[in-house]
Structures are given as C-alpha cells and as structure tokens.
Amino acid sequence: MKRILITGAASGIGLAAAKRFHQQGWQVGLTDVNETALTKLARELEGSWHRRLDVTDMVACEHACRDFTNGNGLDVLFNCAGILRMGQFEKLTADQHKQIIDINVTGLINMSLAAHPWLLESKAPAVINMSSASALYGVPHLASYSASKFAVRSLTEALNIEWGRQGIRVVDIMPPFVKTPMLDEAEFRAPVVDRMGVNLTAEDIADKVWEAANEKVPVHNPVGLTFKLLKLLDKALPSASTRLLMNFLSRD
C-alpha cells in the first residue's frame, strides 16, 4: 500500500486531497494545527493516521515523519500547509508577515528535510509542493504571500534537480485563487481576487495532486485556464506587460 503524508490536511485543498487518496486505497497521514477538525477527518477516513502538527517545529516534523512511516518508506509528501493574509503591505504587522513566511516557506523546508530519509526508502518517491499563480509575478495586497510562493517555486526548481539525482521527484502545483475556507474567511479581499474570479474548487486541485503523485509531470503545474493563459502571456511578452496587467487587475 502506498503512503502519502499531507500537511494542512484538515481543510481546503489538503482535505480534498486526503479524501481523494484515501478513496484510492492509499495509506494517508493527516497533519494539521487544527486538532478538532483533524480528529473529525480521521474518524471519517477510517484507517488513516493523524497527528496535530505545527510545521514550524522541526523536531515535531521529524517525529511525525518517523512515526507515520514506522520505519518504512514514504511514497509522497504533500506540502499543503499554508496561510493567506491579504491587505495593504503596511497594514499587516511584522508578526503577520513573519508568520506567512514561517509557515509557507520554513514549514515546507522543515517537512521536506524531515521526510527525506523516508522518501529515500521508497521505490518512486515524490514531493508535491503547494505553490500558487502568485509565484509568477508579485501580487499587490498579497505581497508576503506572493513572496512565500516565489520561494516555494525556487525551492521546487532546485530540489527537482538536486533530489532528482537521488530518485525523488519534486514538483509544485500552481493554481490561481481557489474556493477554500482560507480565502472565504479572509478579513480583506484583494481586488485581484474578484477580477480574476474564483473558478476552482479544492477538489480540482486534488485531481492535479493525484496526477502529480502518479505520473511524470513537469516541475510546475499550473491549474485553470485563466492562469495558463497568463503564463503564456508572460512568456510571449516582456515582463512589463505582466506588470501592466497586474496593475490593472489589482486597482482599487
């Protein structure tokens, strides 16, 4: 039986992915900071393993990876844990900016390091990172979030080569805005969200994660027609054009 360990599994994309892999007969490891929601999900997904986990705690990450694998290999690590805060840059506190980077970037690094020995024990291991369309060009009102996803993109590219030499595939998923509690419950809604639209569900992204876990896919995997068109536009035209488009989409 194949094993997947998912961070941020208690809601949104992580939840949808957990259900998808469980339905397909995988052994699913569920982690999240929301212990109540996590326990509820574990009861629903009978036979799954779960543990409350703060991905910014390296020791806890190591213990989670060791205990879930129980000394056996890990087939897939899905780094899905993340937070989103929207607002004018100066309106967010330094602590809020730091928390975005700590969870979205440092947490991903911690989990990847902790999982590495167990990934090496698998025959065809993969790391799937949750990136974003905001890693294409810095998004106003999402500056720190966008920066964190640029970091995820860079880490994915580097490890795709470095760990690829060790037999570990490392790829990312890059959707635009997805209808999840994280977006729905945001205190401030950036203008770009409504102008680009929220046309994807968590289940749409889970489908892409399933594909990435089971097939050889590119390093970067954009999701949704809108973002695919933006990505093509960015390749075809000077970066100044992308800046003009982002300026238009994010206007007040």
C-alpha positions as CSV (number, residue, x, y, z in Angstrom):
1,M,0.0,0.0,0.0
2,K,1.4,3.4,-1.0
3,R,1.7,6.1,1.6
4,I,1.1,9.9,1.4
5,L,1.7,12.4,4.2
6,I,-0.2,15.6,4.0
7,T,0.3,18.8,5.9
8,G,-2.7,21.2,6.3
9,A,-5.0,18.2,5.8
10,A,-7.9,19.4,7.9
11,S,-9.4,21.8,5.5
12,G,-9.4,23.1,1.9
13,I,-7.1,21.6,-0.6
14,G,-5.4,19.3,2.0
15,L,-8.8,17.9,3.0
16,A,-9.8,17.3,-0.6
17,A,-6.5,15.5,-1.4
18,A,-6.8,13.4,1.8
19,K,-10.2,12.2,0.7
20,R,-9.1,11.5,-2.9
21,F,-6.1,9.4,-1.9
22,H,-8.0,7.6,0.8
23,Q,-10.7,6.6,-1.7
24,Q,-8.0,5.2,-4.0
25,G,-6.7,2.9,-1.2
26,W,-3.6,4.8,-0.1
27,Q,-2.4,4.9,3.5
28,V,-3.0,8.5,4.3
29,G,-1.1,10.5,7.0
30,L,-3.0,13.6,8.2
31,T,-1.4,16.5,9.9
32,D,-2.7,20.0,10.8
33,V,-2.6,22.5,13.7
34,N,-6.4,22.3,14.0
35,E,-6.7,19.2,16.2
36,T,-10.5,19.2,16.4
37,A,-11.0,19.3,12.6
38,L,-8.2,16.8,12.2
39,T,-9.7,14.3,14.6
40,K,-13.1,14.6,12.8
41,L,-11.5,13.9,9.5
42,A,-9.5,10.9,10.8
43,R,-12.8,9.4,12.0
44,E,-14.3,9.9,8.5
45,L,-11.2,8.4,6.8
46,E,-11.1,5.1,8.6
47,G,-7.7,3.6,8.9
48,S,-5.8,6.9,8.3
49,W,-3.0,8.1,10.6
50,H,-3.3,11.6,12.1
51,R,-1.4,14.0,14.4
52,R,-1.6,17.6,15.3
53,L,1.5,19.2,13.8
54,D,2.9,22.7,13.7
55,V,5.2,22.6,10.6
56,T,7.4,25.4,12.1
57,D,8.6,22.9,14.7
58,M,11.4,20.9,13.2
59,V,11.5,18.3,15.9
60,A,7.8,17.7,15.7
61,C,8.1,17.3,11.9
62,E,10.8,14.7,12.3
63,H,8.7,12.8,14.8
64,A,5.6,12.9,12.6
65,C,7.5,11.5,9.6
66,R,9.2,8.8,11.6
67,D,6.0,7.7,13.3
68,F,3.8,7.7,10.2
69,T,6.2,5.7,8.2
70,N,7.0,3.4,11.1
71,G,10.4,2.7,9.6
72,N,9.1,2.1,6.1
73,G,9.3,4.3,3.0
74,L,7.2,7.4,2.2
75,D,5.9,7.5,-1.3
76,V,4.6,11.1,-1.4
77,L,4.9,14.1,0.8
78,F,2.3,16.8,0.0
79,N,3.4,20.1,1.5
80,C,0.0,21.8,1.6
81,A,0.1,23.7,4.9
82,G,-0.1,27.4,4.3
83,I,-1.8,30.6,5.3
84,L,-3.0,33.6,3.3
85,R,-3.4,37.2,4.5
86,M,-4.5,39.9,2.2
87,G,-4.2,43.6,2.7
88,Q,-2.0,46.7,2.1
89,F,1.6,45.8,3.0
90,E,1.9,48.4,5.7
91,K,-1.5,47.4,7.3
92,L,-0.2,44.0,8.2
93,T,2.1,43.8,11.2
94,A,5.6,42.5,11.1
95,D,4.5,39.4,13.1
96,Q,1.8,38.7,10.5
97,H,4.3,39.0,7.6
98,K,6.7,36.7,9.5
99,Q,4.0,34.1,10.2
100,I,3.3,33.8,6.5
101,I,7.0,33.1,5.7
102,D,7.4,30.8,8.7
103,I,4.5,28.5,7.7
104,N,4.6,28.8,3.9
105,V,8.4,28.5,3.5
106,T,10.1,27.4,6.7
107,G,7.4,24.8,7.3
108,L,7.9,23.4,3.8
109,I,11.6,23.2,4.4
110,N,11.2,21.5,7.7
111,M,8.8,18.9,6.4
112,S,11.0,18.2,3.3
113,L,14.1,17.7,5.5
114,A,12.2,15.5,7.9
115,A,10.7,13.3,5.2
116,H,13.9,13.0,3.2
117,P,15.3,9.8,4.8
118,W,11.9,8.1,4.4
119,L,11.4,9.2,0.8
120,L,14.8,7.5,0.0
121,E,13.3,4.2,1.2
122,S,10.5,4.3,-1.4
123,K,10.8,3.0,-4.9
124,A,9.4,6.1,-6.7
125,P,9.1,8.9,-4.2
126,A,7.7,12.4,-4.8
127,V,7.4,15.7,-3.0
128,I,4.5,17.8,-4.2
129,N,4.6,21.4,-3.0
130,M,1.6,23.8,-2.9
131,S,2.7,26.9,-4.9
132,S,0.4,29.5,-6.5
133,A,-0.2,31.6,-9.5
134,S,1.1,34.5,-7.4
135,A,4.6,33.0,-7.9
136,L,4.5,34.3,-11.5
137,Y,4.5,38.0,-10.6
138,G,4.3,39.8,-7.3
139,V,0.6,40.4,-6.4
140,P,-0.4,43.7,-4.8
141,H,-2.3,43.2,-1.4
142,L,-0.7,39.7,-1.2
143,A,3.0,40.8,-1.1
144,S,4.3,38.5,1.6
145,Y,2.1,35.6,0.5
146,S,3.3,36.1,-3.1
147,A,6.9,36.2,-1.9
148,S,6.4,33.0,0.0
149,K,5.2,31.3,-3.1
150,F,8.1,32.6,-5.1
151,A,10.3,30.9,-2.5
152,V,8.3,27.7,-2.9
153,R,8.8,27.8,-6.7
154,S,12.5,28.4,-6.3
155,L,12.9,25.5,-3.8
156,T,10.9,23.2,-6.0
157,E,13.1,24.0,-9.0
158,A,16.3,23.5,-7.1
159,L,15.2,20.2,-5.4
160,N,13.8,18.9,-8.6
161,I,17.4,18.8,-9.9
162,E,19.2,18.1,-6.6
163,W,16.9,15.4,-5.2
164,G,16.1,14.2,-8.7
165,R,19.6,12.8,-8.8
166,Q,18.6,10.8,-5.7
167,G,15.4,9.4,-7.4
168,I,13.0,11.8,-5.7
169,R,10.6,13.8,-7.9
170,V,9.9,17.3,-6.7
171,V,7.1,19.3,-8.4
172,D,4.7,22.0,-7.5
173,I,1.0,22.8,-8.2
174,M,0.3,26.4,-9.2
175,P,-3.4,27.4,-9.1
176,P,-4.9,30.9,-9.0
177,F,-7.5,31.6,-6.4
178,V,-9.3,28.5,-5.1
179,K,-12.6,28.4,-3.2
180,T,-11.4,27.3,0.3
181,P,-12.1,28.4,3.8
182,M,-8.8,30.3,3.8
183,L,-10.0,32.6,1.0
184,D,-13.6,32.7,2.1
185,E,-12.7,33.8,5.7
186,A,-10.2,36.5,4.8
187,E,-10.8,39.8,6.5
188,F,-9.7,41.7,3.5
189,R,-10.4,40.7,-0.1
190,A,-7.9,41.9,-2.6
191,P,-9.4,43.4,-5.8
192,V,-7.5,41.0,-8.0
193,V,-9.4,38.1,-6.5
194,D,-12.8,39.3,-7.8
195,R,-11.3,40.5,-11.2
196,M,-9.6,37.2,-11.9
197,G,-12.5,35.2,-10.3
198,V,-12.6,32.2,-8.1
199,N,-13.3,29.4,-10.5
200,L,-11.5,26.4,-9.0
201,T,-12.5,24.1,-6.1
202,A,-10.3,22.3,-3.7
203,E,-11.4,19.1,-5.5
204,D,-10.0,20.5,-8.8
205,I,-6.6,20.9,-7.1
206,A,-6.8,17.5,-5.5
207,D,-7.2,16.0,-9.0
208,K,-3.9,17.7,-10.1
209,V,-2.2,16.4,-6.9
210,W,-3.3,12.9,-7.7
211,E,-2.0,13.3,-11.2
212,A,1.4,14.6,-9.9
213,A,1.7,11.7,-7.5
214,N,1.1,9.0,-10.1
215,E,2.5,10.4,-13.4
216,K,5.7,12.2,-14.5
217,V,4.6,15.8,-14.7
218,P,6.5,19.0,-15.3
219,V,8.2,20.8,-12.5
220,H,5.5,23.5,-12.4
221,N,1.9,22.5,-12.9
222,P,-0.5,25.4,-13.5
223,V,-4.2,24.8,-12.9
224,G,-7.1,26.6,-14.6
225,L,-7.4,28.2,-18.0
226,T,-7.0,31.8,-16.7
227,F,-3.6,31.2,-15.1
228,K,-2.4,29.1,-18.1
229,L,-3.2,32.0,-20.4
230,L,-1.4,34.4,-18.1
231,K,1.6,32.1,-18.0
232,L,1.6,32.0,-21.8
233,L,1.3,35.8,-21.9
234,D,4.2,36.2,-19.6
235,K,6.4,34.0,-21.8
236,A,5.3,35.7,-25.0
237,L,5.5,39.3,-24.0
238,P,8.0,41.4,-22.0
239,S,7.7,41.4,-18.2
240,A,6.5,45.0,-18.4
241,S,3.3,43.7,-19.9
242,T,2.7,41.4,-17.0
243,R,3.3,44.3,-14.7
244,L,0.7,46.4,-16.5
245,L,-1.8,43.6,-16.4
246,M,-1.3,43.1,-12.6
247,N,-1.6,46.8,-12.1
248,F,-4.9,46.8,-13.9
249,L,-6.3,43.7,-12.1
250,S,-5.3,45.0,-8.6
251,R,-6.5,48.6,-8.9
252,D,-8.7,49.8,-6.1
